[in-house]
Amino acid sequence: MCGLIEKIARFWPVMITAMKRFESCEEHGKILKKQLQEETMKTTKERMKQILKWLWIKETLLMMKKTKLERKASTQQLKMVVGQGVAEKQ
């Protein structure tokens, strides 16, 4: 029993130092993990903003094209109606 106590007493400072290092590594790991999560969220938010911006631009262009096509179609319909009216008068 005395030999065991002597070994524990002799290695106790080493064990305490190792435990402190492990705890500091664990703390450092937690900090790094938190920083990584924050960076990931920041990057994700930036990408989402960029995607939304591109979607908005695409939607705007589609609406402009649709409006242009609708105007063209309404002009053609107007021409057809006017043409029918002219044909009926003759």
Kinemage of the C-alpha trace (Angstrom):
@kinemage 1
@onewidth
@group {chain A} dominant
@subgroup {mainchain}
@vectorlist {calphas} color= white
{ca met a 1} P 0.000 0.000 0.000
{ca cys a 2} L 2.845 2.362 0.841
{ca gly a 3} L 4.367 1.779 -2.615
{ca leu a 4} L 1.090 2.748 -4.260
{ca ile a 5} L 0.842 5.926 -2.183
{ca glu a 6} L 4.447 6.799 -3.068
{ca lys a 7} L 3.746 6.294 -6.782
{ca ile a 8} L 0.595 8.409 -6.577
{ca ala a 9} L 2.465 11.116 -4.662
{ca arg a 10} L 5.304 11.047 -7.165
{ca phe a 11} L 3.066 11.183 -10.253
{ca trp a 12} L 0.415 13.473 -8.764
{ca pro a 13} L 1.962 16.732 -10.095
{ca val a 14} L 2.333 15.129 -13.522
{ca met a 15} L -1.290 13.989 -13.448
{ca ile a 16} L -2.499 17.427 -12.353
{ca thr a 17} L -0.473 19.091 -15.120
{ca ala a 18} L -1.824 16.617 -17.665
{ca met a 19} L -5.380 17.209 -16.458
{ca lys a 20} L -4.913 20.985 -16.691
{ca arg a 21} L -3.540 20.654 -20.215
{ca phe a 22} L -6.429 18.416 -21.182
{ca glu a 23} L -8.925 20.877 -19.709
{ca ser a 24} L -7.277 23.785 -21.486
{ca cys a 25} L -7.266 21.779 -24.725
{ca glu a 26} L -10.920 20.971 -24.167
{ca glu a 27} L -11.676 24.655 -23.499
{ca his a 28} L -9.668 25.634 -26.569
{ca gly a 29} L -11.555 23.021 -28.586
{ca lys a 30} L -14.873 24.463 -27.436
{ca ile a 31} L -13.740 27.973 -28.363
{ca leu a 32} L -12.579 26.805 -31.792
{ca lys a 33} L -15.828 24.936 -32.341
{ca lys a 34} L -17.833 28.043 -31.414
{ca gln a 35} L -15.729 30.222 -33.733
{ca leu a 36} L -16.199 27.717 -36.552
{ca gln a 37} L -19.965 27.720 -36.018
{ca glu a 38} L -20.014 31.537 -36.047
{ca glu a 39} L -17.953 31.655 -39.253
{ca thr a 40} L -20.206 29.044 -40.838
{ca met a 41} L -23.315 31.030 -39.911
{ca lys a 42} L -21.740 34.237 -41.212
{ca thr a 43} L -20.799 32.557 -44.495
{ca thr a 44} L -24.232 30.958 -44.769
{ca lys a 45} L -25.958 34.308 -44.197
{ca glu a 46} L -23.768 35.959 -46.835
{ca arg a 47} L -24.485 33.174 -49.330
{ca met a 48} L -28.201 33.386 -48.622
{ca lys a 49} L -28.116 37.143 -49.203
{ca gln a 50} L -26.289 36.603 -52.484
{ca ile a 51} L -28.728 33.886 -53.569
{ca leu a 52} L -31.716 36.062 -52.689
{ca lys a 53} L -30.169 38.954 -54.589
{ca trp a 54} L -29.689 36.800 -57.700
{ca leu a 55} L -33.210 35.404 -57.386
{ca trp a 56} L -34.604 38.923 -57.087
{ca ile a 57} L -32.667 40.015 -60.189
{ca lys a 58} L -33.835 36.952 -62.112
{ca glu a 59} L -37.442 37.483 -61.026
{ca thr a 60} L -37.261 41.160 -61.977
{ca leu a 61} L -35.906 40.302 -65.422
{ca leu a 62} L -38.617 37.681 -65.914
{ca met a 63} L -41.292 40.185 -64.914
{ca met a 64} L -39.876 42.725 -67.362
{ca lys a 65} L -39.858 40.116 -70.127
{ca lys a 66} L -43.388 39.025 -69.234
{ca thr a 67} L -44.591 42.635 -69.244
{ca lys a 68} L -42.953 43.192 -72.629
{ca leu a 69} L -44.590 40.043 -74.038
{ca glu a 70} L -47.970 41.057 -72.589
{ca arg a 71} L -47.678 44.500 -74.182
{ca lys a 72} L -46.717 42.909 -77.479
{ca ala a 73} L -49.651 40.471 -77.262
{ca ser a 74} L -52.103 43.233 -76.377
{ca thr a 75} L -50.798 45.307 -79.312
{ca gln a 76} L -51.286 42.329 -81.632
{ca gln a 77} L -54.806 41.784 -80.284
{ca leu a 78} L -55.560 45.460 -80.803
{ca lys a 79} L -54.276 45.236 -84.375
{ca met a 80} L -56.447 42.156 -84.958
{ca val a 81} L -59.529 43.899 -83.553
{ca val a 82} L -58.840 47.021 -85.604
{ca gly a 83} L -58.182 44.842 -88.645
{ca gln a 84} L -61.490 43.010 -88.131
{ca gly a 85} L -63.283 46.336 -87.738
{ca val a 86} L -61.743 47.638 -90.951
{ca ala a 87} L -62.599 44.391 -92.762
{ca glu a 88} L -66.204 44.558 -91.530
{ca lys a 89} L -66.583 48.147 -92.745
{ca gln a 90} L -65.436 47.205 -96.220
